[in-house]
């Protein structure tokens, strides 16, 4: 059995390193859906995607 602990709901999610430039809208949607099922978020979470403008 894993260790259980309480974690406050997340109020910020940041994804960077150029990866958001390469991931499809469908994949991002799945990522956020999966995260929402596994983690707790506040009602109005701030989401930041840091992309690389030189990708395209």
FENQUI-V553868 format. One record per backbone hydrogen bond with DSSP energy under -0.5 kcal/mol. CO is the residue of the C=O (numbers start at 0). NH is the residue of the N-H. If there is no record, write none. Layout:
co->CO nh->NH
co->CO nh->NH
This chain:
co->9 nh->41
co->10 nh->45
co->12 nh->47
co->14 nh->49
co->15 nh->18
co->17 nh->20
co->18 nh->21
co->18 nh->22
co->23 nh->27
co->24 nh->28
co->25 nh->29
co->26 nh->30
co->27 nh->31
co->28 nh->32
co->29 nh->33
co->30 nh->34
co->31 nh->35
co->32 nh->36
co->33 nh->37
co->34 nh->38
co->39 nh->9
co->41 nh->44
co->44 nh->46
co->45 nh->12
co->47 nh->14
co->47 nh->49
co->48 nh->50
co->49 nh->17
co->49 nh->19
co->50 nh->52
co->51 nh->54
